[in-house]
Amino acid sequence: MKKTPKFSLNGISICIAMLLANLCHAQQRVQFTQYMFNNLIINPAYAGADEALSITFINRSQWTGVKNAPQTQTLSVHTLLTNKRMGLGMTLQNDRLGAQKNVNGLLVYSYHIKTGPNSVLSMGLQAGFNNSKRDYASLTGSANDPHVNSLFISKTTFDFGAGFYFRARDFRAGLSSPSMITDRINLNDSVRVTLMTRNIFGFLSYVIKIHNDVDMMPSTLIKYTPNLPVGFDINMNFIYRKILTMGLSYRHKESVDFMLKAKVTPLLQFGYAYDHPIGVVNTISNGSHELMVNYLFKPQQKKQYRPRR
């Protein structure tokens, strides 16, 4: 009788899961639908662009109905300093995908140069840490296969990114690499796990007035990762009186997305996005949901009193 290989079918299934999980993570380090409302998550040069202390929280539940599907939470804070030339900020991100968990924390610095009456060119840097954990043994719950249970990784690495951002009255453009470091680890002679992958993003948007109360904002995001196909998003948002925004987006070979954003007050706004998957994922998933909350702490204008003459 032929003996079963020592690695077992469980071990093989774990390796397949590892490769698929890391491929998904490498393709899109940042996977948010409402990135156009919070560019700091893809470009450090955006820090201070809101010209106020801005706090944004985003919670994304991807591929609902799929066990161990991605869950991501991001908190970003940034402000423009009083000299209006420098911006400071920070981002915290918690990302979980099955046996993978990544916690990322970055400090952000930007410098703004006024290039015209209504235009600014910004340059930004960010640096911090990325903690990656891979617990592939937990996928089977088996405690009897040492080849499987040894597949646990926990590593903290330095993270670094940079970007450029240009904004005018109706036009926005950005080029950034939120993470410029690629980090891999070899489990054995044939299995390599990617913990961090370098990504490059290009962003464009333009606001077109089509009515006194309605603006149209087309935008696109180009995503490049070495050794992988180029990805892109195409978006179209309609803005009513700068209070209510409704939009539609297409993510290449992944989903069709619906967006809604509302200003509850001049300083508080909420956003929601639903991603309807296309292709293979559509047969197993009910879609993805994304919630966003943003608050601006606008400085109060001091009243100037002139003495009577």
Beta strands, then each sheet from edge to edge (+ up, - down):
strand 1: 53-61
strand 2: 71-80
strand 3: 86-97
strand 4: 100-116
strand 5: 119-135
strand 6: 152-167
strand 7: 171-177
strand 8: 183-186
strand 9: 192-196
strand 10: 200-206
strand 11: 208-209
strand 12: 214-224
strand 13: 231-240
strand 14: 244-251
strand 15: 255-263
strand 16: 268-277
strand 17: 288-297
sheet 1: 11+ 12- 10+ 7- 6+ 5- 4+ 3- 2+ 1- 17+ 16- 15+ 14- 13+
sheet 2: 8+ 9-
end
